[in-house]
Each structure stands twice: as structure tokens, then as C-alpha cells.
Amino acid sequence: METPLSLLDQTIVKVENILEKKYPEFISFGQGSYTISRGSSQVMLIIRPFSNNETCVQCISHVVMGATITPELMNFLLRKNAEINWGAFGLLFDNTIVFSHSIAGANIDENELGTTIDSVAIIADHYDDEIVSLAGGKRAKDMQDL
């Protein structure tokens, strides 16, 4: 299955219209990729192919970079994944701790996208200090200030 380019383009238009209305400070990187600063976090939105009649809007926040990845930290993140009913923590290839949540994009609406962006930002903003306290590293906001 391959997502038609026209469906991806339609999703991009819908998302951009919502972002312009709710988050006018957003930055577009083109091709369905955006970022929004919220509190001490940044939320990246990436519109991705999913199926022949659906797209995916991934909202991801870099929570902490440079943390010491220990069994204690991994236990903390996995337990939080079981407790939080919206999205999940993960590790990128360079051990950056992220929080992400994805939603269907073909019929996306303002409430759904806004709730997703705000939830990812709030969770990342809440847990970044706790993770830095537990494992060191820098929050996304700290990296911007460098």
C-alpha cells in the first residue's frame, strides 16, 4: 500500500491551516515538517504516509539530550509509558529521550491536532526537569539557549 501524494498534500494543507490559526509562531521546514515551541519543549510535527487512504501526523518532542542512560532511567521511562495514556517515551539513535504521539491525518480537525500538540508539549515540559534530575543531560530549551 502506498499513500497517494494528493492525500499527503491535502493533509499538509489541513495541518498548515490549523497551525496558522492556533499556533501562528510555528516554523515550517517544508514537505509537511513543522516545529512549535511550548514552555521548555519543542514539538515537531511530521506528516507521513500511512496507507492507501490514510496519512499519519507524528508529534514528537525532544525531551532530554545527553542523559546517562541507566537501567534506573529505562525503568522510569517504561513505567511512565504504562501510566501515561497519551503517547510514549522513546530513545533516538543518539540516546536523545523523546516523547511522541501520532494521529491519523486524512480527516484531522483543529481540536484533535491542538490536543495532541498541547499534550505532547505539556508532558515533555513536565518530565524534562525530572529526567534531568534523575539522569543529567539538557532540556530542549537548554539546547536552544546555547
C-alpha positions as CSV (number, residue, x, y, z in Angstrom):
1,M,0.0,0.0,0.0
2,E,1.2,3.5,-0.8
3,T,-0.2,6.8,0.3
4,P,-1.2,8.9,-2.7
5,L,0.7,12.2,-2.9
6,S,-2.6,14.0,-3.2
7,L,-3.7,12.7,0.2
8,L,-0.4,13.8,1.8
9,D,-0.8,17.3,0.2
10,Q,-4.4,17.5,1.5
11,T,-3.2,16.7,5.0
12,I,-0.4,19.3,4.7
13,V,-2.9,22.0,3.8
14,K,-5.3,21.0,6.7
15,V,-2.4,21.0,9.2
16,E,-1.0,24.3,8.0
17,N,-4.4,25.9,8.2
18,I,-4.8,24.7,11.8
19,L,-1.3,25.8,12.7
20,E,-1.8,29.3,11.3
21,K,-4.9,29.7,13.3
22,K,-3.8,28.1,16.7
23,Y,0.0,28.4,16.6
24,P,1.0,31.3,14.4
25,E,4.6,31.2,15.7
26,F,5.1,27.7,14.1
27,I,8.1,27.2,11.8
28,S,7.7,25.2,8.6
29,F,10.6,23.2,7.2
30,G,8.6,22.3,4.1
31,Q,7.3,18.9,2.9
32,G,5.0,18.5,5.9
33,S,7.5,19.2,8.7
34,Y,7.0,21.8,11.4
35,T,8.1,22.8,14.9
36,I,6.3,24.7,17.7
37,S,8.0,26.0,20.9
38,R,5.9,25.4,24.0
39,G,7.3,26.0,27.5
40,S,10.7,24.4,27.8
41,S,9.9,22.0,25.0
42,Q,9.6,22.0,21.2
43,V,7.1,19.9,19.3
44,M,7.9,18.7,15.9
45,L,5.1,17.7,13.5
46,I,5.9,15.4,10.6
47,I,3.2,14.3,8.1
48,R,3.9,10.8,7.0
49,P,2.4,8.3,4.6
50,F,0.4,5.5,6.3
51,S,-1.9,3.6,3.9
52,N,-3.6,4.0,0.6
53,N,-6.4,6.1,2.2
54,E,-4.8,7.5,5.4
55,T,-1.9,9.7,6.5
56,C,-0.1,9.9,9.9
57,V,0.7,13.1,11.8
58,Q,3.5,12.4,14.2
59,C,4.1,14.9,17.0
60,I,7.4,14.4,18.7
61,S,9.3,16.3,21.3
62,H,13.0,16.0,22.2
63,V,12.7,15.9,26.0
64,V,16.3,15.5,27.1
65,M,19.6,15.2,25.2
66,G,22.8,13.8,26.8
67,A,21.2,12.0,29.7
68,T,23.1,9.0,31.1
69,I,21.0,6.0,30.0
70,T,20.9,3.7,33.0
71,P,18.6,0.8,34.0
72,E,17.0,3.1,36.6
73,L,16.2,5.7,33.9
74,M,14.9,3.0,31.5
75,N,12.7,1.6,34.3
76,F,11.4,5.1,35.0
77,L,10.5,5.8,31.3
78,L,8.9,2.4,30.8
79,R,6.7,2.8,33.9
80,K,5.7,6.3,32.7
81,N,4.7,4.8,29.4
82,A,2.4,2.4,31.3
83,E,0.9,5.3,33.3
84,I,0.5,8.0,30.6
85,N,-2.4,7.3,28.4
86,W,-1.3,9.7,25.6
87,G,1.9,8.9,23.7
88,A,5.1,7.3,24.8
89,F,8.8,8.0,25.7
90,G,11.5,6.6,23.4
91,L,15.2,6.8,22.6
92,L,16.6,8.1,19.3
93,F,19.8,6.6,17.8
94,D,21.9,9.1,19.8
95,N,20.1,8.4,23.1
96,T,18.0,11.5,22.9
97,I,14.9,10.9,25.0
98,V,11.8,11.8,23.1
99,F,8.1,11.8,23.8
100,S,5.8,11.2,20.8
101,H,2.2,10.6,19.8
102,S,0.8,10.0,16.3
103,I,-2.7,10.5,15.0
104,A,-4.5,9.8,11.7
105,G,-4.2,12.8,9.4
106,A,-6.6,12.4,6.4
107,N,-9.6,13.7,8.4
108,I,-7.7,15.7,11.1
109,D,-9.6,18.5,12.8
110,E,-8.5,21.5,14.9
111,N,-9.4,20.0,18.3
112,E,-7.6,16.8,17.6
113,L,-4.4,18.3,16.4
114,G,-4.4,21.0,19.1
115,T,-5.0,18.5,21.8
116,T,-2.2,16.3,20.5
117,I,0.3,19.2,20.2
118,D,-0.6,20.6,23.6
119,S,-0.5,17.2,25.3
120,V,2.9,16.3,23.9
121,A,4.3,19.7,24.9
122,I,2.8,19.5,28.4
123,I,4.2,16.0,29.1
124,A,7.6,16.8,27.7
125,D,7.7,20.1,29.6
126,H,6.7,18.3,32.8
127,Y,9.1,15.4,32.6
128,D,12.2,17.1,31.2
129,D,13.2,18.5,34.6
130,E,12.5,15.2,36.3
131,I,14.6,13.3,33.8
132,V,17.5,15.8,34.0
133,S,17.4,15.4,37.8
134,L,17.5,11.6,37.5
135,A,20.0,11.2,34.6
136,G,21.5,14.5,33.7
137,G,21.5,16.0,30.2
138,K,19.9,19.1,28.8
139,R,16.3,20.0,28.0
140,A,15.3,21.2,24.5
141,K,15.1,24.7,25.9
142,D,18.7,24.5,27.2
143,M,19.9,23.4,23.8
144,Q,18.2,26.5,22.2
145,D,20.0,28.8,24.6
146,L,23.4,27.6,23.6
